[in-house]
Amino acid sequence: MSQAEFFPAEPAVLYTPVWYSDTEREVRLLPLAPGDDKVTPGHGAKRWTVTSLKDGTTVYSGIGPVEIRRPPAAG
């Protein structure tokens, strides 16, 4: 058995702003662990991007700021 079978990777949660509110956040589950994605802040009118470090795909491109966190503890 591999270490991944004993300790499965915990998915990450992406928090992004919504266009209609200054306080609400959109929550999206990401398939990989929190350290597997890179956040690039937008400057000025540029969009924020989240890129997968595993395969280079763009996971998110839009308004910011964005955050990647661990999912809340169950309980």
C-alpha positions in Angstrom: 0.0 0.0 0.0 1.1 3.5 -0.7 1.3 6.4 1.7 -1.6 8.0 -0.3 -3.9 5.1 0.6 -3.2 5.6 4.3 -3.3 9.4 4.3 -5.5 10.5 1.4 -5.0 14.1 0.2 -7.5 16.5 1.7 -9.1 18.6 -1.0 -8.8 22.4 -0.9 -11.5 25.0 -0.9 -11.4 28.0 -3.1 -13.0 31.2 -1.8 -13.8 33.9 -4.4 -15.7 37.1 -4.2 -19.1 37.4 -5.9 -20.0 40.4 -8.1 -23.2 41.3 -6.2 -21.8 41.7 -2.6 -18.8 42.9 -0.7 -19.2 40.4 2.0 -20.4 37.2 0.4 -17.9 34.6 -1.0 -18.4 31.8 -3.5 -17.0 28.5 -2.2 -15.7 25.9 -4.6 -14.1 22.5 -3.8 -10.8 22.0 -5.6 -9.7 18.4 -6.5 -6.2 18.7 -5.1 -4.6 19.6 -1.7 -4.1 23.3 -0.7 -0.4 23.3 -1.6 -1.1 22.0 -5.2 -2.4 25.3 -6.5 -0.8 28.7 -7.0 -2.6 32.0 -6.5 -1.4 35.0 -8.7 -2.9 38.3 -7.6 -4.2 40.7 -10.2 -2.8 44.2 -10.2 -5.0 47.1 -11.3 -7.6 45.8 -13.7 -6.0 42.4 -14.2 -7.8 39.2 -13.0 -6.6 37.0 -10.2 -5.7 33.5 -11.3 -5.4 30.1 -9.6 -3.2 27.6 -11.4 -2.7 23.9 -10.7 0.9 23.2 -10.0 0.4 19.5 -11.0 -0.6 20.2 -14.7 -0.5 23.9 -15.2 -4.2 24.3 -15.9 -6.0 27.5 -14.9 -8.5 26.6 -12.1 -9.9 30.2 -11.7 -9.5 33.5 -13.5 -11.6 36.4 -12.2 -12.1 39.1 -9.6 -10.2 38.9 -6.3 -9.0 38.6 -3.8 -9.2 34.8 -3.6 -8.1 32.3 -0.9 -7.3 28.6 -0.9 -8.0 26.9 2.5 -8.5 23.5 4.0 -12.1 22.5 4.3 -13.7 23.2 7.6 -13.5 20.4 10.2 -16.5 18.2 10.3 -18.3 18.2 13.6 
